Amino acid sequence: MEKKFKIRKGDTVQVIAGKDKGKRGEIVSILPKKDAVVVSGVNIVKKAMKKKSAQDQGGIAEIEAPLNISNVAIVCKKCGPTKIGYKIDGDKKVRVCRKCGDVL
């Protein structure tokens, strides 16, 4: 069974713990088996890359490493980092900001 998270790909999030605390970025991918997310521009690590072909450059590359999902909070446009609630809007279930009630 696949885990369901309240945060989705494309959401803007803020890091609330760790070395990049306070940084904001967009979610690039979600890794449900590891309970982790990859956020653009956050948790940059250096990785040694092997040369794969004659044209390909090897060396040290900087990539975005996964963060635990508990270390990020979704950002509301009005009130900043917040928790997510749900509301039934007609026949659709929508995500809302817990602080101001605005649809996320």
Secondary structure as GFF3:
##gff-version 3
##sequence-region A 1 104
A	DSSP	beta_strand	12	15	.	.	.	ID=ss1
A	DSSP	beta_strand	24	31	.	.	.	ID=ss2
A	DSSP	beta_strand	36	39	.	.	.	ID=ss3
A	DSSP	beta_strand	44	49	.	.	.	ID=ss4
A	DSSP	beta_strand	59	64	.	.	.	ID=ss5
A	DSSP	beta_strand	67	68	.	.	.	ID=ss6
A	DSSP	three_ten_helix	69	71	.	.	.	ID=ss7
A	DSSP	beta_strand	72	76	.	.	.	ID=ss8
A	DSSP	beta_strand	80	82	.	.	.	ID=ss9
A	DSSP	beta_strand	84	89	.	.	.	ID=ss10
A	DSSP	beta_strand	92	97	.	.	.	ID=ss11
###
